[in-house]
Amino acid sequence: MDPSERSAELNLSLARIAVAGAVAAAVTCVVVVCTVPQPSTSVIVVGLCLPASGGVVILWGSVYTWRRGATRPRAFVVDEGRAFVLLPDYATKRAIGRVLMCTFVVGYPIIGAREASVGLAEWAVLGLALVIAPNAALHVVFLCRGTPRPLVEVTSAGVTARGFFGSVHVAWGSFKPNYAIWPSRQLRVRLPVYSRRAVLQRGLRPYGVRLPAKREPFYDPFGVSGAWATNPWWASQAIAWYYTFGHSRSQIGTAVEHDLLVRQLRVHRREIDEQLSSYQ
């Protein structure tokens, strides 16, 4: 097998161990610092600020670029019998970064409340905690379940984008055939679906999803983020294959069909590489 066609599957055991270690480290830092009587500035910096800064660095290092996408595997994750899945890239790193950021935004208000010195700074940090901590918890829970968000599923019925609190689905019949799709320079993949009525939304719209325009002219199609653990240029052609040729959609989600798809798209390798070269 070509090395570029290696599996894009998440190493779930390693991800769980890494996240558990990050959670343990963050909880330990908060507990130790918050139990120190009148902790000095140096104690707060070492115990709370340094881990939080490490989390920011990890998140900054997980920024997805076209160079990163170009090296990703040219393969889906196969959810046997159900779907081909496009997992978000850097899912483990992003969960760890968010967990470590919680050390400061959770610990600092606790220290202020314990010392009865709650001021504007403590309230501001508490506001950040109410945003960052739940977000980190959601990322950890879904990652440990093996379904990090946001993700995209390709099924026999169509394409579904899933977030924490909702999903959007587009049936194959809603796609305009014979339209080529490639990631933009912002690494967004615009699918040729131009009618908002064709998009079935349940709950909140997932992060990175853009719905078609409500009114004419319908220039803005349905779009999703292409920051996947799978090469987004390859994945775009795989999706285009299924909305153009419907004879094998019923087999989506099987390992046999995935192997056939990978072999079929080798014919378009040169075209994919040419599109990649245009970003340099």
matplotlib code that plots the C-alpha trace (Angstrom):
import matplotlib.pyplot as plt

x = [0.0, 1.1, 2.3, 0.0, -3.0, -2.4, -5.3, -6.5, -8.0, -7.6, -5.4, -8.1, -6.1, -3.2, -5.6, -7.3, -4.0, -2.8, -6.0, -6.2, -2.6, -3.5, -6.6, -4.6, -1.9, -4.4, -6.3, -3.1, -1.9, -5.2, -5.5, -1.9, -1.9, -5.4, -4.5, -1.4, -2.2, -2.0, 0.0, 2.7, 2.8, 5.6, 3.5, 0.6, 2.8, 4.4, 1.4, -1.3, 0.1, 2.8, 0.4, -2.1, 0.6, 1.6, -2.0, -2.0, 1.2, -0.2, -3.4, -1.3, 0.9, -2.3, -3.3, -4.2, -2.5, -2.6, 0.9, -0.4, -3.4, -1.2, 0.6, -2.6, -3.5, -5.5, -8.1, -11.3, -11.9, -14.2, -17.1, -17.9, -21.4, -22.4, -20.2, -16.9, -15.7, -13.6, -12.2, -10.9, -7.1, -5.2, -8.2, -6.0, -3.7, -6.6, -8.3, -5.1, -4.5, -8.0, -7.6, -4.3, -5.8, -8.4, -5.7, -5.5, -9.1, -10.4, -7.7, -7.4, -11.0, -10.9, -7.9, -9.7, -12.9, -10.9, -9.0, -12.2, -10.5, -12.8, -12.2, -12.7, -9.8, -11.3, -14.7, -13.1, -11.2, -14.3, -16.2, -13.4, -13.7, -17.4, -16.5, -13.3, -14.0, -17.3, -15.7, -12.7, -15.0, -17.0, -13.8, -12.5, -15.8, -16.3, -12.6, -12.7, -15.8, -13.9, -16.1, -14.2, -16.1, -16.6, -16.6, -18.1, -19.7, -20.2, -23.1, -25.2, -27.8, -25.5, -23.1, -23.6, -21.6, -21.8, -21.1, -21.5, -25.2, -26.4, -25.9, -26.7, -27.4, -27.5, -28.9, -27.0, -29.9, -29.4, -25.9, -25.3, -23.5, -20.4, -19.1, -15.5, -14.8, -11.5, -10.5, -10.2, -7.1, -9.0, -9.3, -13.1, -14.7, -17.7, -20.1, -22.3, -25.6, -27.2, -30.6, -31.0, -34.2, -32.0, -30.1, -31.7, -30.5, -31.0, -30.0, -27.3, -25.3, -21.9, -18.7, -17.3, -20.5, -21.8, -25.4, -26.4, -27.7, -31.4, -32.1, -31.0, -28.4, -27.5, -23.7, -22.8, -23.1, -23.1, -19.6, -17.7, -14.3, -11.6, -9.3, -9.5, -7.1, -7.7, -6.1, -8.9, -8.0, -8.4, -11.6, -13.1, -12.6, -14.0, -17.2, -17.4, -17.1, -20.2, -22.4, -21.4, -21.7, -24.4, -24.0, -21.8, -23.4, -25.2, -21.8, -20.5, -19.2, -17.6, -13.9, -14.3, -15.9, -13.2, -10.5, -12.2, -12.6, -8.9, -7.9, -10.4, -9.0, -5.4, -6.4, -6.9, -3.6, -1.9, -4.9, -4.9, -1.1, -1.5, -4.1, -1.8, 1.1, -1.0, -0.9, 2.9]
y = [0.0, 3.5, 5.2, 8.2, 5.8, 4.8, 4.8, 8.1, 6.3, 7.8, 5.9, 6.0, 4.2, 6.7, 9.6, 8.6, 8.1, 11.5, 13.3, 11.6, 12.7, 16.3, 16.3, 14.8, 17.4, 20.3, 19.1, 18.6, 22.1, 23.7, 21.8, 22.3, 26.1, 26.6, 24.9, 27.0, 29.8, 33.2, 31.9, 34.2, 35.5, 33.1, 30.2, 31.3, 31.8, 28.4, 26.4, 28.1, 30.4, 28.0, 25.1, 27.4, 29.0, 25.5, 24.9, 28.0, 27.0, 23.5, 25.1, 27.5, 24.6, 22.8, 25.4, 23.6, 24.8, 23.5, 22.1, 20.0, 18.9, 17.9, 15.3, 13.8, 10.2, 9.7, 7.5, 7.7, 6.2, 3.3, 2.9, -0.6, -1.0, 2.6, 5.4, 6.7, 9.3, 12.5, 13.1, 16.5, 16.7, 17.5, 16.4, 15.0, 18.1, 20.5, 18.7, 18.7, 22.4, 23.3, 21.2, 22.9, 26.3, 25.5, 25.6, 29.4, 30.3, 27.9, 28.3, 32.1, 32.8, 30.1, 31.8, 35.2, 33.8, 32.1, 35.2, 37.3, 39.6, 39.2, 42.1, 42.9, 40.6, 37.7, 38.2, 38.5, 35.3, 33.6, 34.6, 33.0, 29.9, 29.6, 29.5, 27.5, 24.8, 23.5, 23.6, 21.6, 19.1, 18.6, 18.0, 15.5, 13.5, 13.2, 12.4, 9.6, 8.2, 8.1, 10.7, 14.1, 17.1, 18.5, 15.5, 14.7, 11.4, 10.1, 7.6, 5.9, 8.6, 11.7, 13.8, 14.7, 17.2, 16.7, 19.1, 18.9, 19.9, 19.4, 18.2, 19.1, 16.6, 16.8, 14.0, 12.9, 14.0, 17.6, 17.8, 19.4, 16.8, 17.5, 20.2, 20.0, 20.7, 21.6, 23.2, 27.0, 28.7, 29.0, 25.2, 25.3, 22.7, 24.1, 21.3, 21.9, 22.3, 25.7, 25.3, 25.9, 23.8, 20.8, 21.0, 19.2, 20.8, 19.3, 21.3, 23.9, 24.3, 22.6, 24.7, 25.4, 24.7, 27.4, 27.1, 28.0, 31.6, 32.2, 34.3, 34.6, 34.8, 31.4, 31.8, 30.6, 26.8, 24.5, 24.5, 22.6, 23.0, 20.9, 20.7, 16.9, 14.0, 12.9, 14.8, 17.4, 17.4, 13.6, 13.7, 16.3, 14.1, 11.1, 13.0, 14.2, 10.6, 9.6, 12.5, 12.0, 8.2, 6.7, 3.0, 2.2, 4.4, 1.5, 0.0, 3.1, 2.1, -1.2, -1.9, -3.5, -0.4, 1.8, -0.2, 0.1, 3.9, 4.3, 2.4, 4.4, 7.8, 6.8, 7.7, 11.3, 11.4, 13.8, 16.1, 16.2, 16.9, 19.7, 21.3, 21.0, 22.6, 25.7, 26.5, 26.8]
z = [0.0, -0.7, 2.5, 1.7, 1.9, 5.5, 7.9, 9.3, 12.3, 15.7, 18.2, 20.9, 23.6, 23.3, 23.1, 26.3, 28.2, 27.0, 28.0, 31.3, 32.0, 31.1, 33.3, 36.3, 35.8, 35.6, 38.7, 40.7, 39.9, 40.9, 44.1, 45.2, 44.5, 46.0, 49.2, 49.8, 52.4, 50.7, 47.7, 46.4, 42.9, 42.0, 43.2, 41.1, 38.1, 38.4, 39.4, 37.3, 34.6, 33.2, 32.6, 31.0, 28.9, 27.8, 26.8, 24.7, 23.0, 22.2, 20.7, 18.7, 17.4, 16.3, 13.8, 10.6, 7.4, 3.9, 4.4, 7.2, 5.1, 2.2, 4.4, 5.8, 4.8, 1.6, 3.3, 5.3, 8.7, 8.1, 10.6, 9.4, 8.0, 8.6, 7.2, 6.0, 8.6, 8.3, 11.8, 12.8, 12.8, 16.1, 18.1, 21.0, 21.1, 21.1, 23.9, 26.0, 25.3, 26.4, 29.6, 30.5, 29.9, 32.6, 35.4, 35.5, 34.6, 37.3, 39.9, 40.0, 40.9, 43.6, 45.2, 45.1, 46.6, 49.4, 50.2, 50.0, 47.4, 44.4, 42.1, 38.5, 37.4, 39.2, 37.7, 34.2, 34.7, 36.0, 32.8, 30.8, 32.9, 32.1, 28.4, 28.4, 31.0, 29.5, 26.0, 27.3, 29.0, 25.8, 23.7, 26.3, 26.5, 22.8, 22.1, 24.7, 23.0, 19.8, 18.1, 18.4, 17.0, 14.5, 12.2, 8.8, 7.9, 4.3, 4.3, 1.7, 2.3, 1.9, 3.9, 7.5, 9.6, 13.4, 16.2, 20.0, 20.0, 16.5, 13.0, 9.4, 6.6, 2.9, 0.7, -2.4, -4.6, -3.6, -5.0, -8.4, -10.5, -12.6, -10.2, -9.1, -5.5, -3.9, -0.6, -0.6, 0.7, 4.0, 3.8, 3.5, 1.3, -0.6, -1.7, -4.7, -2.7, -3.3, -1.8, 2.0, 1.9, 0.9, 4.2, 7.2, 10.4, 13.8, 16.9, 16.7, 13.5, 13.9, 14.0, 10.6, 8.7, 6.3, 5.0, 1.4, 0.8, 1.6, -1.4, -5.0, -6.4, -4.9, -5.2, -1.7, -1.5, 1.5, 3.1, 5.8, 7.3, 5.7, 8.7, 8.7, 9.7, 6.1, 3.1, 2.3, -1.5, -1.6, 0.5, -1.8, -4.8, -2.9, -2.0, -5.6, -6.8, -4.8, -5.8, -9.5, -9.6, -7.4, -8.3, -5.3, -2.6, -1.0, -0.1, 1.7, 5.1, 4.2, 4.0, 0.6, -0.9, 0.8, -0.9, -4.2, -3.7, -2.9, -6.0, -8.1, -6.9, -7.7, -11.3, -10.1, -8.2, -10.7, -10.6, -6.8, -6.7, -9.3, -7.1, -4.1, -6.1, -6.7, -3.0, -3.0]

ax = plt.figure().add_subplot(projection="3d")
ax.plot(x, y, z, "-o")
ax.set_aspect("equal")
plt.show()
